[in-house]
Amino acid sequence: MNGTYKVKNQDLLVIHRRIKELIRQFDKVSFSHVRREYNKLADGVVNRILDENQ
């Protein structure tokens, strides 16, 4: 979200743009990265979605 990486996936780009719009509504916003090994639930959801879309 800080602009370090480009969003190339069109599905993610829509979400990225919406988040950028929502950020403007707040005085302060912070993000923190949670590595997959520390977030098993999110990792499982991502893997399921990736499997379904192959």
Buried (B, 14 or more C-beta within 10 A) or exposed (E): EEEEEEEEEEEEEEEBEEEEEEEEEEEEEEEEEEEEEEEEEEBEEEEEEEEEEE
